[in-house]
Amino acid sequence: MSFTVDVRRRALAANDAEAEQLRRRFAGERTLVTNLISSPGSGKTTLLEATARRLAGRATAAVIEGDVATELDAERLRAAGLPAYQILTGGACHLDARQIGKALTAAAFPRVDLLFIENVGNLICPTTYDLGEDFKVALLSVAEGSDKPFKYPAIFARAEVTVVTKVDLLPHVRFDLPAVERQVLSLNPSATLLRTSSATGEGIDAWCDLLLERAARKRA
Amino acid sequence: MRAHAPARLARAKVAVGELSAVEPDLLSFAWEAIVGEGPDQGAALEIDWRPGRQYCPTCRADKRQGEGSWMRICLDCGAPLQIEGGTELDVIEIELVPAGEENPG
């Protein structure tokens, strides 16, 4: 006769357990951790380069980079003065918590105020995996089109902060910024919205102030 | 200790919430591919679809907004909705057939 085994376990329980361990570690180290998620080419690395320049001397930071291939992003961030470790996923479309734990061991960063995790460029899969971060940050560049929050709702619903990037291009593209911000707020009424241009520096102060304020709150 | 004896998987039941970002049809397709022609060939995947509850505290009413909707504001009054459930992606139970025994039914 067949018999039934009661399981009642989250399918992502293993990842969630690793993420909780990371979260405790980051709490102990008083490190603010952000998980940056966006489509490829929306400006995650460029925002981090601008952030490194603006935060130099005000806060310590390090970066874990996730990409399918190449060390290009980690090299760019090291050139910008940040310790950076590159995870190569070899084709996988997201990072999981175990990869972050292994990366931290391999990278052996000094204790930092801010740890940025730049996820694989993808608006879908990274959304599901908790990496022990304090909050997720969604980026959307104005060249991507005004319909993206409603087309990829999960990330905008789950990200505490949405950064609209490349706003210096607004005169050249059709992008209804207020409509996009309304979309994001309808998916996540408590979202913080920022507008940045890494090219001109617009909005970078507000972004850095938010990070510093949250990092200070975590240290307190 | 019985669960550790050699057994074949007959059925797995999973709960999938409408806000879990998991599509039941794709999950079923993946299940068929994994079970394939291996030792658990023919094992059934039972999906327990779990809608979320969208409640408007201002209107004091449920505001169902359509299957799989991620909308978090009330379309009548604009207030943030309270969302309960719908995020499940849980293995509920598995049914096993001890090695050498027929699958009932």
Interface residues (C-beta under 8 A of the other chain):
Chain A: M1 S2 F3 T4 V5 D6 V7 R8 R9 R10 A11 L12 I124 T127 T128 P153 A154 A157 L185 S186 L187 N188 P189 S190
Chain B: R2 A3 A10 V14 L19 A21 W70 M71 R72 I73 P80 E88 L89 D90 V91 I92 E93 I94 E95 L96 V97 P98 E101 N103 P104
